[in-house]
Amino acid sequence: MDFLQILALLFKGTGYTLMVTVACSATGMVVGLAIAMLYRLDWRPLQPLLRTFTYVFRGLPVLVLLFIVFFGLPNLGLRVPPLVSMMLSLGVIAGAYLGEVFRGAFDSVDRNEVLAAEAMGMSRLQVLLHIELPQMLRFAVPGMINEFTTVLKYSPFAYTVGIPDVMKEAMALSAATLRGVEIYLGVGLLYFAIYKILVSAVWALEKRYRVPGLTGH
């Protein structure tokens, strides 16, 4: 078996790796946007809850939370599918970090534009959705890429809950062939290729929807 054959066998797991990465990144986006937008609306009763949520989930190790969800919740009668377990652990933790990224990006929005929109009679929610949010997302692109990269790097934990991703394929192949160096070198190359594709896609979207004259990085 040569190196190209090893890569071909490992490639079978890339679909699952991409699925886990995209699903957890999407979960992180939803959670992060919710946190940042609630902060921006400045509803005072929610502020302590948002701070506690962010503090707790940024401090929890991904693998610990994953095991709590996948192996712990069944003891309470709640069986969570593997992909959903990844979304509720890795995805939610990513959301806690993205919430802080988005909060910082909101602060980069020109205050004069907000004041002008309010002077025109727009409500606070309308200003947030139509003026601040579109600009914030453009300013947040570098931070989003960093967090998506982190999600990709943590995605190998999926094998611990039975998802046949690249890492699970590598472990099975390594046990069968005892060629660990070549196999895990192949794993590294595949992860780098996935990383390159995801980053290129995000930057292409950012370039496509960039407002002329607006720079966030």
C-alpha positions as CSV (number, residue, x, y, z in Angstrom):
1,M,0.0,0.0,0.0
2,D,1.5,3.3,-1.1
3,F,0.9,6.8,0.3
4,L,-1.7,7.7,-2.3
5,Q,-3.7,4.6,-1.4
6,I,-3.5,5.5,2.3
7,L,-4.9,9.0,1.4
8,A,-7.7,7.5,-0.6
9,L,-8.7,5.3,2.3
10,L,-8.6,8.2,4.7
11,F,-10.6,10.4,2.3
12,K,-13.7,8.3,3.1
13,G,-14.0,10.1,6.4
14,T,-13.6,13.6,5.1
15,G,-17.3,13.9,4.4
16,Y,-18.1,13.3,8.0
17,T,-15.3,15.7,9.1
18,L,-16.8,18.4,6.9
19,M,-20.3,17.7,8.2
20,V,-19.2,18.0,11.8
21,T,-17.2,21.2,11.1
22,V,-20.0,22.9,9.2
23,A,-22.7,21.8,11.7
24,C,-20.8,23.0,14.7
25,S,-19.7,26.2,13.0
26,A,-23.3,27.0,12.1
27,T,-24.4,26.3,15.7
28,G,-21.6,28.6,16.9
29,M,-22.8,31.3,14.6
30,V,-26.4,31.1,15.8
31,V,-25.4,31.0,19.5
32,G,-22.7,33.8,19.1
33,L,-25.1,36.1,17.2
34,A,-27.8,35.6,19.8
35,I,-25.4,36.4,22.6
36,A,-24.0,39.5,20.9
37,M,-27.3,40.9,19.7
38,L,-28.9,40.5,23.2
39,Y,-25.9,42.3,24.6
40,R,-26.3,45.0,22.0
41,L,-30.0,45.5,22.8
42,D,-28.9,46.1,26.4
43,W,-31.8,44.4,28.2
44,R,-30.5,44.7,31.7
45,P,-32.1,41.5,33.3
46,L,-30.3,39.4,30.7
47,Q,-26.8,40.8,31.1
48,P,-25.9,38.6,34.2
49,L,-27.2,35.5,32.4
50,L,-25.3,36.3,29.2
51,R,-22.1,36.9,31.2
52,T,-22.5,33.6,33.1
53,F,-23.2,31.6,30.0
54,T,-20.1,33.0,28.2
55,Y,-17.9,32.6,31.2
56,V,-19.0,29.0,31.9
57,F,-18.8,27.7,28.3
58,R,-15.5,29.4,27.5
59,G,-14.0,27.6,30.5
60,L,-15.3,24.1,29.8
61,P,-13.1,21.7,27.8
62,V,-14.9,20.5,24.7
63,L,-14.3,16.8,25.4
64,V,-15.7,17.1,28.9
65,L,-18.9,18.7,27.7
66,L,-19.2,16.2,24.8
67,F,-19.0,13.3,27.3
68,I,-21.6,15.0,29.5
69,V,-24.0,15.4,26.6
70,F,-23.4,12.0,24.9
71,F,-22.7,9.7,27.9
72,G,-24.2,11.6,30.8
73,L,-27.6,12.7,29.5
74,P,-28.8,9.1,28.7
75,N,-28.7,8.5,32.5
76,L,-31.4,11.1,32.7
77,G,-33.4,9.4,29.9
78,L,-32.2,11.8,27.2
79,R,-30.4,10.0,24.3
80,V,-28.6,12.5,22.1
81,P,-27.4,11.5,18.6
82,P,-23.7,11.8,17.9
83,L,-23.9,14.8,15.5
84,V,-26.3,16.7,17.8
85,S,-23.9,15.9,20.7
86,M,-21.1,17.6,18.8
87,M,-23.3,20.6,18.1
88,L,-24.3,20.9,21.8
89,S,-20.7,20.7,22.9
90,L,-18.3,22.0,20.4
91,G,-20.9,24.2,18.7
92,V,-22.1,25.9,21.9
93,I,-18.5,26.5,23.1
94,A,-17.6,28.0,19.7
95,G,-20.7,30.2,20.1
96,A,-19.5,31.5,23.5
97,Y,-16.2,32.6,21.8
98,L,-18.0,34.0,18.7
99,G,-20.3,36.0,20.9
100,E,-17.2,37.9,22.2
101,V,-15.9,38.3,18.6
102,F,-19.2,39.7,17.5
103,R,-19.4,42.1,20.5
104,G,-16.1,43.6,19.5
105,A,-17.1,43.9,15.9
106,F,-20.3,45.7,16.9
107,D,-18.2,48.3,18.6
108,S,-16.5,49.0,15.3
109,V,-19.7,50.1,13.7
110,D,-19.8,53.9,13.2
111,R,-21.9,55.4,16.0
112,N,-23.0,58.3,13.7
113,E,-24.8,55.9,11.4
114,V,-26.7,54.5,14.4
115,L,-27.7,58.0,15.5
116,A,-28.8,58.9,12.0
117,A,-31.0,55.8,11.8
118,E,-32.5,56.6,15.1
119,A,-33.1,60.2,14.1
120,M,-35.1,58.9,11.1
121,G,-37.4,57.1,13.5
122,M,-36.1,53.5,13.3
123,S,-36.6,51.4,16.4
124,R,-33.6,50.0,18.3
125,L,-34.3,46.5,16.9
126,Q,-34.5,47.9,13.3
127,V,-31.2,49.7,13.7
128,L,-29.6,46.5,15.0
129,L,-30.9,44.3,12.2
130,H,-30.5,46.7,9.2
131,I,-27.6,49.0,10.2
132,E,-25.4,47.4,12.7
133,L,-25.6,43.7,12.0
134,P,-24.6,43.7,8.3
135,Q,-21.5,45.9,9.0
136,M,-20.6,43.9,12.1
137,L,-20.5,40.6,10.2
138,R,-18.0,42.1,7.8
139,F,-15.8,43.4,10.6
140,A,-16.0,40.0,12.3
141,V,-14.6,37.9,9.4
142,P,-11.1,37.5,10.7
143,G,-12.3,36.4,14.1
144,M,-14.9,34.1,12.6
145,I,-12.2,32.4,10.5
146,N,-10.1,31.9,13.6
147,E,-13.0,30.2,15.4
148,F,-14.0,28.1,12.4
149,T,-10.4,26.9,12.3
150,T,-10.6,26.0,16.0
151,V,-13.8,24.0,15.4
152,L,-12.1,22.1,12.6
153,K,-9.2,21.3,14.9
154,Y,-11.6,20.0,17.6
155,S,-13.7,18.0,15.1
156,P,-11.6,14.8,15.6
157,F,-13.4,14.4,18.9
158,A,-16.3,13.2,16.8
159,Y,-14.7,9.7,16.7
160,T,-15.2,9.3,20.4
161,V,-19.0,9.3,19.9
162,G,-18.9,7.0,16.9
163,I,-18.8,9.3,13.9
164,P,-16.6,7.7,11.2
165,D,-14.6,10.9,10.4
166,V,-11.0,11.1,9.2
167,M,-9.6,10.4,12.6
168,K,-11.7,7.2,13.1
169,E,-10.6,6.0,9.7
170,A,-7.0,6.7,10.6
171,M,-7.1,4.8,13.9
172,A,-8.7,1.8,12.2
173,L,-6.1,1.9,9.4
174,S,-3.2,2.4,11.7
175,A,-4.3,-0.6,13.8
176,A,-4.5,-2.8,10.7
177,T,-1.3,-1.7,9.0
178,L,1.0,-0.4,11.8
179,R,2.0,2.4,9.5
180,G,1.1,5.3,11.9
181,V,3.6,7.9,10.6
182,E,2.4,7.8,7.0
183,I,-1.3,7.5,8.1
184,Y,-1.2,10.5,10.5
185,L,0.8,12.5,8.0
186,G,-2.0,11.9,5.6
187,V,-4.5,13.0,8.2
188,G,-2.6,16.2,8.7
189,L,-2.6,16.9,4.9
190,L,-6.3,16.2,4.6
191,Y,-7.1,18.5,7.6
192,F,-4.9,21.3,6.0
193,A,-6.8,20.9,2.7
194,I,-10.1,21.2,4.5
195,Y,-8.9,24.2,6.3
196,K,-7.7,25.9,3.1
197,I,-11.0,25.2,1.4
198,L,-13.1,26.6,4.3
199,V,-11.0,29.7,4.7
200,S,-11.0,30.4,1.0
201,A,-14.8,30.1,0.9
202,V,-15.2,32.5,3.8
203,W,-12.9,35.1,2.2
204,A,-14.6,34.7,-1.1
205,L,-18.0,35.5,0.5
206,E,-16.5,38.4,2.4
207,K,-15.1,39.8,-0.9
208,R,-18.3,39.3,-2.7
209,Y,-20.4,41.2,-0.1
210,R,-17.9,43.8,0.9
211,V,-19.1,47.4,0.9
212,P,-16.7,49.6,-1.2
213,G,-14.7,51.8,1.1
214,L,-15.5,49.7,4.2
215,T,-12.6,47.9,5.7
216,G,-12.8,45.7,8.8
217,H,-9.3,44.2,8.7
